[in-house]
Amino acid sequence: MKGVIVAAGYGTRFLPVTKVVPKELLPVLARPALDLVVQELAEAGVDDLLIIVSRRKGAIEDWFDRDPELEAVFKREGATAKLEKVTPRAGLKVTTIRQRTMGGTGHALMLARDFAGDQPVIVAYPDDLFGAPNPTAALIAHHRRTGRSVLAAADLVGQDVSAYGVLAPKGEGPDLLLERIVEKPAPGTEPSKLVSYGRYLYTPAFFERLESLYAQHDGGEYFHVPALLALAEAGEVGIEVVECPRYDTGTPLQWLETNLAFALQDPAMAEPVRAIMRRLLD
């Protein structure tokens, strides 16, 4: 299975740090957020990965490279645990490609057309991190059952969904189809409580529609949603409702909340973090 991670954005919400550090490499505890996404994809069976980057994001390419000097130091010291942390993930091929102009998500994904070829690909947006069960694995299983493109969704019944892209589904049971997406609907106007999460599986038909619609594009940023909806109109987009925790790193406050959530899940850190919070709140 192939995977694509879209990591070309400027990360302006995190300025000034993102002037020099790609947002995707900001840490969740001691690991770059991007590495958590890569782990999710690799554990689901992705072994060929394309990262779409932009200028000034050479650090992402460095992250996937070896550091022979550092590896040699840890080998001499017998520091096996440290060596494992700096050794690239085995069995995973990683390629990067630059989006030379910030032309939107649709423009970025067109750069993945040749990489995808005639195979389905997982597409991940690294602002979204997930716990178990693995949502990428669920998308792959859905595709193997139906042959369709499929997007991950969550059922937020009883919650306000006005900050999300909300899905209007067709059908019932495990093989829901996508009819349309309503972006950030006013409370009470949403077509369902199913919201789109940042994981997709696209068949080659998606890229065909992406390119054909781009030929009609009249300038400005070009986004992927019209191609997705064109595919949905043909009944070729499934909805996979996932039941795993989601962590958002899209804004500084969300990133901080995600770090606190991960810290509280770590047996070695949970109580010290609680003690720090009690002290700060006194």
Buried (B, 14 or more C-beta within 10 A) or exposed (E): BBBBBBBBBBBEBBEEEBEEBBBBBBEBEEEBBBBBBBBBBBEBEBEBBBBBBBEEBEBBBEBBEEEEEBBEBBEEEEEEEBBEEEEEEEEBEBEBBBBEEEBBBBBBBBBBBEBBEEEBBBBBBBBBBBBEEBBBBBBBBBBEEBEBBBBBBBBBEEEEBEEBBBBBBBEEEEBBBBBBBBEEBEEEEBBBBBBBBBBBBBBBBBBBBBBEBBEEBEEEEBBBBBBBBBBBEEEBBBBBBBEBEBBBBBEEEBBEBBBEBBBBEEEEBEEEBEEEEEEEEE
